[in-house]
Amino acid sequence: MVEVDGITFAYGAKRVFDDLSLRFEARCFYGIIGPNGSGKSTLIDLLCGHLRPVRGTVRLAGRPLGAYSPKALARRLALVPQASRLDFPYSCEELVMMGRYPHIPRFARPAATDRRMVATVLAETGLGAMAGRRVDRLSGGERQRVVFARALAQESEVLLLDEATAHLDMHHAIGLFNLTARRVARGGLAIAVLQDLNLAALYCDRLVCLRDGTVHASGSTAEVLTAAMLRDVFQVHARVAAIPGEQRRQVVLAREAV
């Protein structure tokens, strides 16, 4: 569904990617991992069209991103950034309703279906009681949940998460990732930048490990998440253990760095 075909990208004289190619399929939860500065967030910005490659193409459903109008692209792809400035006095409900704008005709008001979707998403994300509260008066974690809810309200096929749970406690991080996993099971695609490798192991079907702007490893989570990879890429000693009774793994870190 999403294809990166031979892209090259640089910030001025600093080359980030050179001839990078990746393919992301529907019904799959992908994790993008790697050390700081490896290009993870830049890849997300390229996938959503916020950045354009110097060479190469990013395709969504076989079409270059540039072939979509902004509204058409927003109906198919939603982004949860790692940080958002929410300085205006919108209520939580109003901000989540912004996720419905790609589905609302120009000059029209939200329909009953839009209001129902917003109410459903607010309830699913545990924000129902906060619907009328101003987002500029919420904590950082509460704001991030509202931004996540806005993306879910878009009903897009592709959900891009750029460290979207970094400011959340474990309860809310797991809750939002459960909602994401259910979207994937219904035919969607999720691509998440993650620093928490155990969260990646718990939810991701496949991992892409970036290192210095190149793909160090790509494959199933079990194939990529190994003690050798953690030592080579993250410079840490760790044991990767299977969780009894499950097909998931857990990373157990040692105090000593490599």
MIKE-464873 format. One line per field, with one value per residue (C-alpha): residue number from 1; residue in one letter; y, x, z. Coordinates in steps of 0.1 Angstrom, whole numbers, padded with zeros to 4 digits. Example, Ala and Ser with C-alpha at 12.3 -4.5 7.8 and 13.67 -1.06 7.14 Angstrom:
! MIKE-464873
k	(1 | 2)
r	(a | s)
Y	(-0045 | -0011)
X	(0123 | 0137)
Z	(0078 | 0071)
! end
This chain:
! MIKE-464873
k	(1 | 2 | 3 | 4 | 5 | 6 | 7 | 8 | 9 | 10 | 11 | 12 | 13 | 14 | 15 | 16 | 17 | 18 | 19 | 20 | 21 | 22 | 23 | 24 | 25 | 26 | 27 | 28 | 29 | 30 | 31 | 32 | 33 | 34 | 35 | 36 | 37 | 38 | 39 | 40 | 41 | 42 | 43 | 44 | 45 | 46 | 47 | 48 | 49 | 50 | 51 | 52 | 53 | 54 | 55 | 56 | 57 | 58 | 59 | 60 | 61 | 62 | 63 | 64 | 65 | 66 | 67 | 68 | 69 | 70 | 71 | 72 | 73 | 74 | 75 | 76 | 77 | 78 | 79 | 80 | 81 | 82 | 83 | 84 | 85 | 86 | 87 | 88 | 89 | 90 | 91 | 92 | 93 | 94 | 95 | 96 | 97 | 98 | 99 | 100 | 101 | 102 | 103 | 104 | 105 | 106 | 107 | 108 | 109 | 110 | 111 | 112 | 113 | 114 | 115 | 116 | 117 | 118 | 119 | 120 | 121 | 122 | 123 | 124 | 125 | 126 | 127 | 128 | 129 | 130 | 131 | 132 | 133 | 134 | 135 | 136 | 137 | 138 | 139 | 140 | 141 | 142 | 143 | 144 | 145 | 146 | 147 | 148 | 149 | 150 | 151 | 152 | 153 | 154 | 155 | 156 | 157 | 158 | 159 | 160 | 161 | 162 | 163 | 164 | 165 | 166 | 167 | 168 | 169 | 170 | 171 | 172 | 173 | 174 | 175 | 176 | 177 | 178 | 179 | 180 | 181 | 182 | 183 | 184 | 185 | 186 | 187 | 188 | 189 | 190 | 191 | 192 | 193 | 194 | 195 | 196 | 197 | 198 | 199 | 200 | 201 | 202 | 203 | 204 | 205 | 206 | 207 | 208 | 209 | 210 | 211 | 212 | 213 | 214 | 215 | 216 | 217 | 218 | 219 | 220 | 221 | 222 | 223 | 224 | 225 | 226 | 227 | 228 | 229 | 230 | 231 | 232 | 233 | 234 | 235 | 236 | 237 | 238 | 239 | 240 | 241 | 242 | 243 | 244 | 245 | 246 | 247 | 248 | 249 | 250 | 251 | 252 | 253 | 254 | 255 | 256 | 257 | 258)
r	(m | v | e | v | d | g | i | t | f | a | y | g | a | k | r | v | f | d | d | l | s | l | r | f | e | a | r | c | f | y | g | i | i | g | p | n | g | s | g | k | s | t | l | i | d | l | l | c | g | h | l | r | p | v | r | g | t | v | r | l | a | g | r | p | l | g | a | y | s | p | k | a | l | a | r | r | l | a | l | v | p | q | a | s | r | l | d | f | p | y | s | c | e | e | l | v | m | m | g | r | y | p | h | i | p | r | f | a | r | p | a | a | t | d | r | r | m | v | a | t | v | l | a | e | t | g | l | g | a | m | a | g | r | r | v | d | r | l | s | g | g | e | r | q | r | v | v | f | a | r | a | l | a | q | e | s | e | v | l | l | l | d | e | a | t | a | h | l | d | m | h | h | a | i | g | l | f | n | l | t | a | r | r | v | a | r | g | g | l | a | i | a | v | l | q | d | l | n | l | a | a | l | y | c | d | r | l | v | c | l | r | d | g | t | v | h | a | s | g | s | t | a | e | v | l | t | a | a | m | l | r | d | v | f | q | v | h | a | r | v | a | a | i | p | g | e | q | r | r | q | v | v | l | a | r | e | a | v)
Y	(0000 | 0024 | 0022 | 0041 | 0038 | 0048 | 0080 | 0104 | 0132 | 0157 | 0187 | 0211 | 0194 | 0166 | 0135 | 0115 | 0089 | 0077 | 0054 | 0041 | 0016 | 0001 | -0014 | -0014 | -0037 | -0035 | -0055 | -0051 | -0031 | -0019 | -0005 | 0019 | 0016 | 0029 | 0052 | 0089 | 0106 | 0075 | 0091 | 0077 | 0109 | 0121 | 0089 | 0095 | 0131 | 0118 | 0091 | 0118 | 0143 | 0169 | 0165 | 0157 | 0136 | 0150 | 0118 | 0089 | 0085 | 0077 | 0060 | 0054 | 0027 | 0028 | 0066 | 0092 | 0113 | 0144 | 0130 | 0134 | 0166 | 0175 | 0165 | 0132 | 0124 | 0131 | 0107 | 0079 | 0088 | 0102 | 0113 | 0115 | 0136 | 0133 | 0169 | 0193 | 0230 | 0234 | 0270 | 0278 | 0275 | 0246 | 0221 | 0184 | 0177 | 0205 | 0194 | 0157 | 0170 | 0185 | 0149 | 0147 | 0177 | 0156 | 0139 | 0171 | 0189 | 0224 | 0250 | 0222 | 0215 | 0182 | 0157 | 0133 | 0106 | 0129 | 0137 | 0100 | 0092 | 0119 | 0107 | 0071 | 0080 | 0102 | 0072 | 0047 | 0069 | 0076 | 0113 | 0113 | 0132 | 0157 | 0166 | 0201 | 0209 | 0233 | 0216 | 0244 | 0237 | 0200 | 0182 | 0171 | 0135 | 0145 | 0167 | 0138 | 0116 | 0142 | 0144 | 0106 | 0107 | 0133 | 0110 | 0080 | 0102 | 0106 | 0069 | 0068 | 0035 | 0044 | 0056 | 0071 | 0074 | 0094 | 0085 | 0090 | 0075 | 0091 | 0114 | 0088 | 0065 | 0028 | 0025 | 0050 | 0039 | 0003 | 0015 | 0036 | 0009 | -0016 | 0007 | 0009 | -0029 | -0033 | -0009 | -0029 | -0062 | -0046 | -0040 | -0009 | -0002 | 0013 | 0026 | 0037 | 0052 | 0037 | 0042 | 0016 | -0017 | -0037 | -0018 | -0026 | -0063 | -0063 | -0048 | -0048 | -0076 | -0063 | -0040 | -0018 | -0009 | 0022 | 0031 | 0061 | 0065 | 0030 | -0001 | -0022 | -0049 | -0055 | -0084 | -0100 | -0087 | -0120 | -0118 | -0082 | -0079 | -0099 | -0094 | -0091 | -0063 | -0044 | -0047 | -0036 | -0008 | 0005 | -0003 | -0021 | -0055 | -0072 | -0105 | -0110 | -0135 | -0152 | -0145 | -0179 | -0188 | -0160 | -0153 | -0121 | -0112 | -0090 | -0070 | -0073 | -0047 | -0050 | -0019 | -0021 | -0004 | -0018)
X	(0000 | 0029 | 0061 | 0094 | 0112 | 0148 | 0145 | 0174 | 0169 | 0192 | 0190 | 0212 | 0246 | 0237 | 0226 | 0200 | 0189 | 0205 | 0186 | 0163 | 0136 | 0109 | 0075 | 0047 | 0017 | -0018 | -0030 | 0004 | 0017 | 0053 | 0077 | 0105 | 0134 | 0170 | 0193 | 0189 | 0197 | 0191 | 0164 | 0132 | 0112 | 0125 | 0111 | 0077 | 0077 | 0085 | 0058 | 0031 | 0044 | 0056 | 0090 | 0098 | 0127 | 0155 | 0152 | 0129 | 0092 | 0068 | 0037 | 0004 | -0018 | 0004 | 0002 | 0028 | 0018 | 0019 | -0009 | -0033 | -0050 | -0044 | -0079 | -0078 | -0045 | -0059 | -0088 | -0062 | -0034 | -0033 | -0004 | 0002 | 0033 | 0056 | 0048 | 0020 | 0015 | -0021 | -0022 | -0057 | -0087 | -0104 | -0123 | -0112 | -0144 | -0137 | -0101 | -0111 | -0138 | -0109 | -0101 | -0134 | -0127 | -0114 | -0148 | -0169 | -0179 | -0167 | -0188 | -0208 | -0213 | -0204 | -0231 | -0247 | -0222 | -0193 | -0206 | -0212 | -0176 | -0162 | -0183 | -0171 | -0134 | -0137 | -0152 | -0126 | -0097 | -0111 | -0117 | -0155 | -0156 | -0131 | -0150 | -0157 | -0124 | -0100 | -0069 | -0046 | -0053 | -0045 | -0013 | 0011 | -0001 | -0037 | -0030 | -0013 | -0043 | -0065 | -0042 | -0042 | -0080 | -0081 | -0061 | -0084 | -0114 | -0100 | -0108 | -0077 | -0064 | -0028 | -0018 | 0016 | 0028 | 0060 | 0068 | 0031 | 0031 | 0063 | 0044 | 0018 | 0018 | 0017 | -0021 | -0029 | 0000 | -0013 | -0049 | -0041 | -0020 | -0048 | -0071 | -0044 | -0040 | -0077 | -0076 | -0048 | -0068 | -0097 | -0074 | -0055 | -0017 | 0002 | 0038 | 0051 | 0084 | 0092 | 0119 | 0103 | 0115 | 0093 | 0062 | 0075 | 0078 | 0043 | 0025 | 0046 | 0043 | 0074 | 0103 | 0125 | 0158 | 0175 | 0211 | 0229 | 0201 | 0202 | 0182 | 0203 | 0176 | 0140 | 0117 | 0095 | 0099 | 0114 | 0140 | 0150 | 0148 | 0179 | 0206 | 0232 | 0212 | 0208 | 0246 | 0255 | 0230 | 0222 | 0255 | 0239 | 0240 | 0206 | 0188 | 0158 | 0135 | 0104 | 0073 | 0058 | 0026 | 0029 | 0047 | 0061 | 0095 | 0108 | 0141 | 0159 | 0187 | 0220 | 0235 | 0268 | 0269 | 0290)
Z	(0000 | 0007 | -0013 | -0010 | -0043 | -0044 | -0024 | -0017 | 0008 | 0025 | 0049 | 0030 | 0028 | 0052 | 0034 | 0053 | 0028 | -0004 | -0027 | 0001 | -0009 | 0014 | 0010 | 0036 | 0031 | 0045 | 0075 | 0091 | 0120 | 0112 | 0137 | 0127 | 0152 | 0153 | 0173 | 0175 | 0142 | 0121 | 0100 | 0116 | 0119 | 0085 | 0070 | 0085 | 0072 | 0037 | 0039 | 0047 | 0022 | 0047 | 0030 | -0006 | -0017 | -0039 | -0060 | -0060 | -0053 | -0024 | -0035 | -0018 | -0034 | -0065 | -0070 | -0061 | -0031 | -0053 | -0074 | -0045 | -0035 | 0002 | 0011 | -0008 | 0008 | 0043 | 0036 | 0031 | 0055 | 0090 | 0111 | 0149 | 0154 | 0184 | 0195 | 0186 | 0194 | 0207 | 0218 | 0206 | 0230 | 0211 | 0230 | 0228 | 0208 | 0184 | 0178 | 0172 | 0148 | 0127 | 0118 | 0100 | 0077 | 0048 | 0047 | 0050 | 0018 | 0013 | 0032 | 0048 | 0085 | 0101 | 0095 | 0121 | 0109 | 0117 | 0151 | 0158 | 0147 | 0170 | 0200 | 0193 | 0191 | 0223 | 0241 | 0228 | 0238 | 0273 | 0265 | 0266 | 0300 | 0287 | 0254 | 0265 | 0281 | 0263 | 0249 | 0258 | 0295 | 0293 | 0303 | 0277 | 0279 | 0276 | 0246 | 0229 | 0234 | 0218 | 0188 | 0186 | 0187 | 0159 | 0137 | 0145 | 0136 | 0100 | 0094 | 0071 | 0058 | 0068 | 0103 | 0108 | 0144 | 0151 | 0187 | 0193 | 0228 | 0241 | 0265 | 0276 | 0307 | 0301 | 0305 | 0278 | 0255 | 0255 | 0251 | 0220 | 0205 | 0210 | 0190 | 0163 | 0162 | 0157 | 0128 | 0113 | 0118 | 0098 | 0068 | 0077 | 0078 | 0108 | 0106 | 0140 | 0150 | 0184 | 0211 | 0234 | 0220 | 0243 | 0230 | 0195 | 0204 | 0219 | 0189 | 0157 | 0131 | 0113 | 0121 | 0100 | 0118 | 0105 | 0111 | 0096 | 0070 | 0057 | 0065 | 0089 | 0092 | 0080 | 0086 | 0112 | 0147 | 0158 | 0130 | 0137 | 0174 | 0185 | 0211 | 0183 | 0166 | 0199 | 0205 | 0170 | 0165 | 0200 | 0216 | 0246 | 0261 | 0263 | 0264 | 0241 | 0258 | 0245 | 0266 | 0278 | 0261 | 0235 | 0202 | 0215 | 0229 | 0257 | 0258 | 0291 | 0293 | 0312 | 0329 | 0311 | 0276 | 0248)
! end
